[in-house]
Amino acid sequence: MAEKAEVVFVDGVRTPFGRAGEKGMYWNTRADDLVVKAMVGLLERNPTVPGDRIDDVAIAATTQTGDQGLTLGRTAALLAGLPKSVPGFAIDRMCAGAMTSVTTLGSAIGFGAYDLAIAGGVEHMGRHPMGFGVDPNPRFLAERLVGEDALVMGATAERIHDRFPAYTRERSDRYALRSQQKIAAAYEAGHIQADLVPVAIRSDAGWGLATRDEALRPDTTLEGLATLKTPFRPHGRITAGNASGLNDGATACLLASSSAAKELGLGVKMKMVGFAFAGVEPEVMGLGPVPSTEKALRKAGLSITDIGLFELNEAFAVQVISFLDHFGIDDDDPKVNEYGGSIAIGHPLASSGVRLMNQLAHQFTQHPEVRYGLTAMCIGLGQGGTVIWENPHYNRKAK
Ligand SMILES: CC(C)(COP(=O)(O)OP(=O)(O)OC[C@H]1O[C@@H](n2cnc3c(N)ncnc32)[C@H](O)[C@@H]1OP(=O)(O)O)[C@@H](O)C(=O)NCCC(=O)NCCS
């Protein structure tokens, strides 16, 4: 019988996130090379990990064709130089791909089947534009299973504004402005660079090195945001300024059982407490993290007030606001997205889950007074995902 184990997040890294499209820094870089780069960076940072002890590799992507196809976990493992004995597979849960890689492999470790595993995700939205090549079953519309615009994420966010008139465009813009300001401050303080793996890039100008997120807009102002068009609806409220953008990037993390981490002398950045996924109406998919968080808290025997740090994916400002409002947390509460979020950093769909975890892990080192934190995100077609983590640096007496 396999023996149940405690699951720990040993380390996580990511590539800098690029702007998708011909002008973006990764236009000439393959998607699989991005995630391989992240994995190699992760292994180099943890040289005591014997490659042949890694039990599995799960890599997520939303569009699994071309350089994001071919069972990414396995191809990335081979390309990253892991022994051929290490297996791998691909995961898809749209935006929560990397999060699902973590919960899937974390579950295998918790069950006692695995000791060490690599989880991550990649999305090259330049080479694989959102929704490209999809073929939704006609029954969705014929049987009114979902509304016509449920697959257009910006339209689903407009519907949250419709449903809750108190969430005005100005409130969304204010939230977005703070996200830009917080990431600028986090870079200034060196909180972000620590977990970035630089990527060699090629453009018409020659070779270069990506060391910083490309889509940041530190000069954002409220006045500037107010002038932006609303591409998803005339006189709407969602703009390029208060939504996450279209980005390229990859993430990877190392998970272990606490006994394997101890045996191999690996550090522990976070302990996995529990997780949950939940479904909501696809037309308001951004509300998904509310029920997934309630479920994860219930299963963990915790309440929202036990959570001292939140890393929420900012698909759209309004859907983060809906989460905060539901749980009675202020829009500008310092517990939430201390280093900014996807609105500023970017959201290469299936990679973002591990980016949230990297940031939470870094914040845990800065906040020994906090015992529990959570990472949560909304997911296309009406879902939410939440993972609750415990801070190994927690000190009851710290302030
Ligand atoms: C909203 C969206 C359609 C905008 O796409 P885009 O038009 O290519 O975005 P851009 O970056 O070119 O920005 C559009 C304009 O807003 C401006 N802008 C963007 N952010 C700004 C900011 N913070 N401050 C000032 N101006 C800003 C840009 O400069 C640009 O201006 P221009 O038209 O004069 O060049 C796209 O980002 C999108 O679809 N986002 C959602 C992604 C998504 O659904 N993800 C999944 C979540 S579940």
Ligand as a Chemical Component Dictionary entry (heavy atoms), coordinates in Angstrom:
data_LIG
# 
_chem_comp.id                   LIG 
_chem_comp.type                 NON-POLYMER 
_chem_comp.pdbx_formal_charge   0 
_chem_comp.three_letter_code    LIG 
# 
loop_
_chem_comp_atom.comp_id 
_chem_comp_atom.atom_id 
_chem_comp_atom.alt_atom_id 
_chem_comp_atom.type_symbol 
_chem_comp_atom.charge 
_chem_comp_atom.model_Cartn_x 
_chem_comp_atom.model_Cartn_y 
_chem_comp_atom.model_Cartn_z 
_chem_comp_atom.pdbx_ordinal 
LIG C1  C1  C 0 -8.536  43.522 -24.402 1  
LIG C2  C2  C 0 -7.802  43.054 -25.653 2  
LIG C3  C3  C 0 -8.815  42.703 -26.760 3  
LIG C4  C4  C 0 -6.907  44.198 -26.117 4  
LIG O1  O1  O 0 -6.130  43.737 -27.159 5  
LIG P1  P1  P 0 -5.228  44.766 -28.031 6  
LIG O2  O2  O 0 -6.123  45.777 -28.661 7  
LIG O3  O3  O 0 -4.346  43.944 -28.878 8  
LIG O4  O4  O 0 -4.393  45.454 -26.863 9  
LIG P2  P2  P 0 -3.264  46.533 -26.935 10 
LIG O5  O5  O 0 -2.179  46.146 -26.016 11 
LIG O6  O6  O 0 -2.894  46.811 -28.372 12 
LIG O7  O7  O 0 -3.963  47.792 -26.324 13 
LIG C5  C5  C 0 -4.988  48.510 -27.003 14 
LIG C6  C6  C 0 -4.740  49.983 -26.788 15 
LIG O8  O8  O 0 -4.856  50.260 -25.391 16 
LIG C7  C7  C 0 -3.682  50.909 -24.945 17 
LIG N1  N1  N 0 -3.418  50.488 -23.555 18 
LIG C8  C8  C 0 -3.401  49.214 -23.091 19 
LIG N2  N2  N 0 -3.142  49.226 -21.772 20 
LIG C9  C9  C 0 -3.006  50.508 -21.407 21 
LIG C10 C10 C 0 -2.725  51.152 -20.195 22 
LIG N3  N3  N 0 -2.517  50.465 -19.065 23 
LIG N4  N4  N 0 -2.657  52.512 -20.183 24 
LIG C11 C11 C 0 -2.843  53.222 -21.323 25 
LIG N5  N5  N 0 -3.119  52.662 -22.520 26 
LIG C12 C12 C 0 -3.180  51.314 -22.555 27 
LIG C13 C13 C 0 -2.613  50.462 -25.907 28 
LIG O9  O9  O 0 -1.538  51.374 -25.956 29 
LIG C14 C14 C 0 -3.345  50.422 -27.204 30 
LIG O10 O10 O 0 -3.439  51.742 -27.717 31 
LIG P3  P3  P 0 -3.393  52.030 -29.302 32 
LIG O11 O11 O 0 -4.611  51.346 -29.856 33 
LIG O12 O12 O 0 -3.435  53.511 -29.365 34 
LIG O13 O13 O 0 -2.105  51.419 -29.773 35 
LIG C15 C15 C 0 -6.928  41.788 -25.363 36 
LIG O14 O14 O 0 -5.855  42.143 -24.535 37 
LIG C16 C16 C 0 -7.716  40.666 -24.741 38 
LIG O15 O15 O 0 -8.459  39.967 -25.441 39 
LIG N6  N6  N 0 -7.570  40.463 -23.414 40 
LIG C17 C17 C 0 -8.264  39.411 -22.710 41 
LIG C18 C18 C 0 -7.485  38.131 -22.808 42 
LIG C19 C19 C 0 -8.288  36.977 -22.266 43 
LIG O16 O16 O 0 -9.475  36.845 -22.512 44 
LIG N7  N7  N 0 -7.633  36.101 -21.528 45 
LIG C20 C20 C 0 -8.273  35.008 -20.913 46 
LIG C21 C21 C 0 -8.865  35.436 -19.665 47 
LIG S1  S1  S 0 -10.057 34.306 -19.073 48 
# 
loop_
_chem_comp_bond.comp_id 
_chem_comp_bond.atom_id_1 
_chem_comp_bond.atom_id_2 
_chem_comp_bond.value_order 
_chem_comp_bond.pdbx_ordinal 
LIG C1  C2  SING 1  
LIG C2  C3  SING 2  
LIG C2  C4  SING 3  
LIG C2  C15 SING 4  
LIG C4  O1  SING 5  
LIG O1  P1  SING 6  
LIG P1  O2  DOUB 7  
LIG P1  O3  SING 8  
LIG P1  O4  SING 9  
LIG O4  P2  SING 10 
LIG P2  O5  DOUB 11 
LIG P2  O6  SING 12 
LIG P2  O7  SING 13 
LIG O7  C5  SING 14 
LIG C5  C6  SING 15 
LIG C6  O8  SING 16 
LIG C6  C14 SING 17 
LIG O8  C7  SING 18 
LIG C7  N1  SING 19 
LIG C7  C13 SING 20 
LIG N1  C8  SING 21 
LIG N1  C12 SING 22 
LIG C8  N2  DOUB 23 
LIG N2  C9  SING 24 
LIG C9  C10 SING 25 
LIG C9  C12 DOUB 26 
LIG C10 N3  SING 27 
LIG C10 N4  DOUB 28 
LIG N4  C11 SING 29 
LIG C11 N5  DOUB 30 
LIG N5  C12 SING 31 
LIG C13 O9  SING 32 
LIG C13 C14 SING 33 
LIG C14 O10 SING 34 
LIG O10 P3  SING 35 
LIG P3  O11 DOUB 36 
LIG P3  O12 SING 37 
LIG P3  O13 SING 38 
LIG C15 O14 SING 39 
LIG C15 C16 SING 40 
LIG C16 O15 DOUB 41 
LIG C16 N6  SING 42 
LIG N6  C17 SING 43 
LIG C17 C18 SING 44 
LIG C18 C19 SING 45 
LIG C19 O16 DOUB 46 
LIG C19 N7  SING 47 
LIG N7  C20 SING 48 
LIG C20 C21 SING 49 
LIG C21 S1  SING 50 
# 
